Amino acid sequence: MKGIVIYDTTYGNTKKIGETIAETLKQSGIEVDLFYVKDVKKLKDYDFLVLGSPTKFGTMSFTIKFFLGKIKSEDWVNKPFAAFDTENPENVEQARLQNKEWSAAEKIAEKLREKKMTEVAPVLKALVVGQKGPIVEGEIERTREYANKLAGELKK
Ligand SMILES: Cc1cc2nc3c(=O)[nH]c(=O)nc-3n(C[C@H](O)[C@H](O)[C@H](O)COP(=O)(O)O)c2cc1C
């Protein structure tokens, strides 16, 4: 089994979360390639997809949206996926208060479910401060725990 972790990033925070997920999966013995979204050349022949974006205006970045348009359902049907994002703590609180979905990862997951992929983990919303970060304390550890659980699901 070999998967691909893909992220978009402007300031490096989402990259760091993607790297942490990829490293943790590798440590659990799962083969994985890691790519910045604009560097992805080949998308075929992978067994699972982990896709992440910074949250911008309550949704995924334009680059990730464009990239999702290139994911062919026939290549990925029934294959596992997980989605992650970075966003601000206030965003999570606002979404909760208004009972609204205001996160890149939720929107990515929705699109991948439409492509008939199988969601094997709940979305990960990694918290960052403001636009440039840093990543909120404890979030890297939470990402490692998340990726360990994901590894468990992928091995099933
Ligand atoms: C134009 C713009 C819009 C943003 N909109 C939101 C938003 O709606 N909700 C939120 O939580 N964060 C928002 N942010 C903060 C981003 O989530 C933050 O910049 C991002 O997580 C940083 O990731 P990166 O370092 O990978 O670029 C916005 C940032 C920018 C630059």
The ligand as an SDF file (V2000), in Angstrom:
LIG
                    3D

 31 33  0  0  0  0  0  0  0  0999 V2000
   -7.0150   35.6930    2.5410 C   0  0  0  0  0  0  0  0  0  0  0  0
   -7.1070   34.8920    3.8040 C   0  0  0  0  0  0  0  0  0  0  0  0
   -8.3490   34.4780    4.2730 C   0  0  0  0  0  0  0  0  0  0  0  0
   -8.4300   33.7190    5.4520 C   0  0  0  0  0  0  0  0  0  0  0  0
   -9.6710   33.3050    5.8930 N   0  0  0  0  0  0  0  0  0  0  0  0
   -9.7340   32.5370    7.0240 C   0  0  0  0  0  0  0  0  0  0  0  0
  -10.9790   32.0320    7.4810 C   0  0  0  0  0  0  0  0  0  0  0  0
  -12.0330   32.2480    6.8920 O   0  0  0  0  0  0  0  0  0  0  0  0
  -10.9690   31.2680    8.6040 N   0  0  0  0  0  0  0  0  0  0  0  0
   -9.8230   30.9770    9.2960 C   0  0  0  0  0  0  0  0  0  0  0  0
   -9.8760   30.2810   10.2930 O   0  0  0  0  0  0  0  0  0  0  0  0
   -8.6330   31.4240    8.8640 N   0  0  0  0  0  0  0  0  0  0  0  0
   -8.5680   32.1980    7.7600 C   0  0  0  0  0  0  0  0  0  0  0  0
   -7.3510   32.6540    7.3430 N   0  0  0  0  0  0  0  0  0  0  0  0
   -6.1550   32.2750    8.0890 C   0  0  0  0  0  0  0  0  0  0  0  0
   -5.5770   31.0270    7.4560 C   0  0  0  0  0  0  0  0  0  0  0  0
   -6.2970   29.9000    7.8640 O   0  0  0  0  0  0  0  0  0  0  0  0
   -4.1020   30.9120    7.7560 C   0  0  0  0  0  0  0  0  0  0  0  0
   -3.4460   31.9520    7.0700 O   0  0  0  0  0  0  0  0  0  0  0  0
   -3.5590   29.5670    7.3010 C   0  0  0  0  0  0  0  0  0  0  0  0
   -4.0380   28.5580    8.1290 O   0  0  0  0  0  0  0  0  0  0  0  0
   -2.0770   29.5460    7.2870 C   0  0  0  0  0  0  0  0  0  0  0  0
   -1.6920   28.3720    6.6040 O   0  0  0  0  0  0  0  0  0  0  0  0
   -0.3810   28.3620    5.7280 P   0  0  0  0  0  0  0  0  0  0  0  0
    0.7350   28.8040    6.6270 O   0  0  0  0  0  0  0  0  0  0  0  0
   -0.2330   26.9630    5.3150 O   0  0  0  0  0  0  0  0  0  0  0  0
   -0.5600   29.3040    4.5710 O   0  0  0  0  0  0  0  0  0  0  0  0
   -7.2540   33.3950    6.1740 C   0  0  0  0  0  0  0  0  0  0  0  0
   -6.0090   33.7940    5.6680 C   0  0  0  0  0  0  0  0  0  0  0  0
   -5.9170   34.5370    4.5160 C   0  0  0  0  0  0  0  0  0  0  0  0
   -4.5590   34.9530    4.0150 C   0  0  0  0  0  0  0  0  0  0  0  0
  1  2  1  0
  2  3  1  0
  2 30  2  0
  3  4  2  0
  4  5  1  0
  4 28  1  0
  5  6  2  0
  6  7  1  0
  6 13  1  0
  7  8  2  0
  7  9  1  0
  9 10  1  0
 10 11  2  0
 10 12  1  0
 12 13  2  0
 13 14  1  0
 14 15  1  0
 14 28  1  0
 15 16  1  0
 16 17  1  0
 16 18  1  0
 18 19  1  0
 18 20  1  0
 20 21  1  0
 20 22  1  0
 22 23  1  0
 23 24  1  0
 24 25  2  0
 24 26  1  0
 24 27  1  0
 28 29  2  0
 29 30  1  0
 30 31  1  0
M  END
$$$$
